[in-house]
């Protein structure tokens, strides 16, 4: 605790990484290379940022808490290949970063982990590999199988875009303060690059899972997609009328979105 120069902000859900052994695991799973351009979301006190800057060509480090700026700048002093961006990662124009990131490596803030990953799949086409620290529950969702409780919108979008290449559980004691949940590092590599169709696909997938206990047709109807259109699409896919979203495989959502577009 004596090494932590600030009091973690509870409202922002700050849990600073304090076990440097995890950095080496992250570096291995991220397959870091001297030519990489890395995007880090949730730089915190810069422990991971400095580690990355020593090993890659460039780091774009995003941090919401402006109070951490002096500590970040002190830790990164003299590192010309590390650029700091302050603000909400979901609002910043990350698609315009120069140089464009080739990897997303981050200890993601818990409350934005899922939306950051979902937005990056289509919004950051230059990213080829993700290595993110998230809640264990979220990590399990990324590659959950259809029909399971963990399977949801993020499962569909991640699996349509990437394949998992690594997984490592992380103990609560690796953070200060220790979180009340388990964490994990999960790595996955892009296998599909999206165009403008991603926005429509994401809308359909999120609407399909918005009301999990309802049928696919009811859930989409409640989200504003006309029931008659959904019924025609479901029939065209030879699915039962009462099918629920959790029963569809990821590729079936691509077909569904095409039929509804």
Secondary structure as UniProt FT lines:
FT   TURN            2..3
FT   TURN            10..13
FT   STRAND          16..17
FT   HELIX           21..29
FT   TURN            30..31
FT   TURN            34..35
FT   STRAND          37..41
FT   TURN            44..45
FT   HELIX           47..53
FT   TURN            54..55
FT   STRAND          58..63
FT   HELIX           66..68
FT   HELIX           69..75
FT   TURN            76..78
FT   TURN            80..81
FT   STRAND          82..86
FT   TURN            89..91
FT   HELIX           94..96
FT   STRAND          103..107
FT   HELIX           110..112
FT   HELIX           113..123
FT   TURN            125..126
FT   STRAND          129..135
FT   HELIX           136..142
FT   TURN            146..147
FT   TURN            149..150
FT   HELIX           153..161
FT   STRAND          162..170
FT   HELIX           172..174
FT   STRAND          175..176
FT   STRAND          183..190
FT   HELIX           197..208
FT   TURN            209..213
FT   HELIX           216..222
FT   TURN            223..224
FT   HELIX           227..236
FT   TURN            237..238
FT   TURN            241..242
FT   HELIX           245..247
FT   HELIX           250..260
//
